């Protein structure tokens, strides 16, 4: 199975997890997904009033420089751990 196929399968599996992950895990999933699909974060950090946007930006910025393949693999591994 190719990495892209495994990533797509993990993405589909993320919608059917046994229970909703905590917010920190959701931010980690978001950051890894965005890094794998869009690359490094760009644009301005959202303002103080957009707390959700800031949290997402900061999480994505935390994986800046991670390769697409490494982000995909970490996303796959995280989803696999959440399915157990």
Secondary structure, 3 states (H helix, E strand, C coil): CCHHHHHHHHHHHHHHCCCCCCHHHHHHHHHHHHHHHHCCCCCCCCCCCCHHHHHHHHHHHCCCCCCHHHHHHHHHHHHHHHHC
